Amino acid sequence: MNVSIVGKQFDLTDAIKSHIESAISSLEKYNLDIISARAVVTADERNGKKGFNVDFIITLPNKNSVVIKQKDKDVYAAVDLASERAKKVLRRHNDKIKSHKAEKLEEIEAQKIIKDEQKAYAQLADEIVPMQLDLYKPTELEEAVEKLKESEKQFLVFNDIDSHMRVIFKRNDGTFGLY
């Protein structure tokens, strides 16, 4: 991270520079890959009252620069207040990045359910044995009636001699219906 400290209309002492550098270095804990940080300290005297303006300009990748402006009577207090405001902005930006990429609890649970279903399907696939269907063999009507009488099924689908698909079913009165 490039750090630059500038004093306008004001001579910066080593103590003020080290205080500003420590304030800027405390911003690195948010792991936002700060490209550069610039601190501009300006002395301001209006109506006989002396004050200081501190501007922090923080450049982040893939985002516009963050500008923090703070005024106070004391240089150290202005730097501390600007540092706290910068920390708040960077923390919010960091939380936004983390929460944007984070998966919701419902999505995690849905993924677990999908994985469980895939495992169950894989187990079923091992148990499934392909068989030749009798459906394609032509069957006479009397033979189909006998098959239905012997089984406990309610209906039977079969192809008749003319290759028409037919359905024979049991009625409530014990007789058989045919489609």
Residue pairs with C-beta under 8 A, 6 or more apart in sequence:
1 24
1 28
1 34
1 35
1 36
1 37
2 35
2 36
2 37
3 21
3 24
3 36
3 37
3 38
3 39
4 36
4 37
4 38
4 39
5 12
5 17
5 20
5 21
5 38
5 39
5 41
6 38
6 39
6 40
6 41
7 40
7 41
7 42
8 40
8 41
8 42
8 43
9 42
9 43
10 41
10 42
10 43
10 52
12 41
16 41
16 75
16 76
16 79
19 76
19 79
20 39
20 41
20 79
23 39
23 79
23 80
23 82
23 83
24 37
24 39
24 56
24 83
26 83
26 87
27 34
27 37
27 58
27 83
27 86
27 87
27 90
28 34
30 87
30 90
30 91
30 93
30 94
31 94
32 60
32 90
32 93
32 94
32 97
33 60
33 61
34 58
34 59
34 60
35 59
35 60
35 61
36 58
36 59
37 56
37 57
37 58
37 59
38 55
38 56
38 57
38 58
39 54
39 55
39 56
39 57
39 79
40 53
40 54
40 55
40 57
41 52
41 53
41 54
41 75
41 78
41 79
42 52
42 53
42 54
42 55
43 50
43 51
43 52
44 50
44 51
44 52
44 53
44 71
45 51
49 73
50 73
51 71
51 72
51 73
52 71
52 72
52 73
52 74
52 75
52 78
53 69
53 70
53 71
53 78
54 69
54 70
54 71
54 72
54 75
54 78
54 79
54 81
54 82
55 67
55 68
55 69
55 70
55 82
56 66
56 67
56 68
56 70
56 82
56 83
56 86
57 65
57 66
57 67
57 68
58 65
58 66
58 67
58 68
58 86
58 90
59 65
59 66
60 66
60 93
63 93
66 86
66 89
66 90
66 93
68 82
68 85
68 86
68 89
69 82
70 78
70 79
70 81
70 82
70 85
71 78
72 78
72 81
134 158
135 157
135 158
135 159
136 159
137 159
138 159
138 160
138 161
138 163
139 147
139 158
139 159
139 160
140 160
140 161
141 160
141 166
141 168
141 178
144 156
144 158
144 166
144 168
145 168
145 176
147 156
148 155
148 156
148 168
148 169
148 170
148 176
154 169
154 170
155 167
155 168
155 169
155 170
156 167
156 168
156 169
157 165
157 166
157 167
158 165
158 166
158 168
159 165
159 166
160 166
166 178
166 179
167 178
167 179
168 176
168 177
168 178
168 179
169 176
169 177
169 178
169 179
170 176
170 177
171 177
